[in-house]
Amino acid sequence: MNTDSQHTNTPKLPTTTAAMYDLTEREWDVLIELTDDLPNAELAERLSLTVKSVENYKTVIGRKLGMAGRDVLNRYARRYTLELREWYQRITGKLPPPDFNYYTAISR
């Protein structure tokens, strides 16, 4: 269950598009996968990366979006899943991968 206290330290979605357009396509791939709230090892496997590469991507993405701290980007991705999926499609021209959390929730 989400509460306001869980979102207190979550940055707001950028109001300018510049920050979103600064991300590379691969950085978008990592950011979109973060919305599924998976451990870095599982993200690495999904994206055919090393765990260290996932960690590096997360650091770079956080820096580009003006976020500091390991958990801030994860909270941000979960909070703005729908918006980020729309941005992903707009910027990359590709449909985002399936949202596994959504499909898991509706199959219960």
C-alpha positions in Angstrom: 0.0 0.0 0.0 1.4 3.4 -0.9 1.1 6.2 1.6 2.0 9.9 1.4 4.9 9.2 3.8 6.5 6.8 1.3 6.5 9.5 -1.4 7.8 12.4 0.8 11.3 12.0 -0.4 10.5 11.1 -3.9 11.5 13.7 -6.4 8.8 15.2 -8.6 8.6 14.3 -12.3 10.8 16.8 -14.2 8.8 19.7 -15.5 11.2 20.3 -18.4 11.7 17.8 -21.2 15.4 18.6 -21.4 16.2 16.1 -18.5 14.3 13.4 -20.2 15.9 13.9 -23.6 19.3 13.9 -22.0 18.9 10.1 -21.3 20.3 7.7 -23.9 18.2 4.9 -25.2 20.0 2.4 -23.0 19.6 4.6 -20.0 15.8 4.6 -20.8 15.9 0.8 -20.9 17.4 0.7 -17.4 15.0 3.3 -16.1 11.9 1.5 -17.4 13.1 -1.8 -15.9 13.4 0.0 -12.6 9.7 0.4 -12.5 9.4 -3.3 -11.8 11.3 -2.9 -8.5 13.7 -5.7 -9.1 17.1 -6.3 -7.6 20.1 -5.2 -9.6 21.1 -8.8 -10.4 17.7 -9.5 -12.0 17.8 -6.2 -13.9 21.2 -7.1 -15.2 20.0 -10.4 -16.4 17.0 -8.9 -18.2 19.1 -6.3 -19.9 22.1 -8.6 -20.6 24.4 -6.4 -18.5 26.6 -6.9 -15.5 25.4 -5.9 -12.1 28.1 -3.2 -12.0 26.9 -1.8 -15.3 23.3 -1.6 -13.9 24.7 0.3 -10.9 26.7 2.6 -13.1 23.6 3.3 -15.3 21.5 4.1 -12.2 24.2 6.5 -11.0 24.3 8.3 -14.4 20.5 8.4 -14.7 20.2 9.8 -11.2 22.8 12.5 -11.9 21.1 13.5 -15.2 17.7 13.7 -13.5 19.1 15.6 -10.4 18.7 12.8 -7.9 21.2 11.6 -5.3 21.1 8.4 -3.3 20.6 4.8 -4.2 16.9 4.5 -3.3 15.7 7.8 -4.7 15.8 6.7 -8.3 14.0 3.4 -7.5 11.2 5.3 -5.6 11.0 7.8 -8.5 10.6 5.0 -11.1 7.9 3.2 -9.1 6.0 6.4 -8.4 6.0 7.6 -12.0 5.7 4.3 -13.8 2.9 5.3 -16.2 4.5 8.7 -17.0 7.9 7.2 -17.6 6.4 4.6 -19.9 4.8 7.4 -21.9 8.1 9.3 -22.0 10.0 6.1 -23.1 7.7 5.7 -26.1 7.8 9.3 -27.0 11.6 9.6 -26.9 12.7 6.2 -28.1 9.9 5.6 -30.6 9.5 2.1 -29.1 6.8 0.5 -27.1 8.0 0.0 -23.5 8.4 -3.6 -22.3 5.5 -5.2 -20.5 4.9 -3.8 -17.0 5.3 -7.1 -15.0 4.0 -5.6 -11.8 0.8 -4.6 -13.5 0.3 -8.1 -15.0 1.2 -9.8 -11.8 -1.4 -7.6 -9.9 -4.2 -8.3 -12.3 -3.6 -12.1 -12.5 -4.1 -12.5 -8.7 
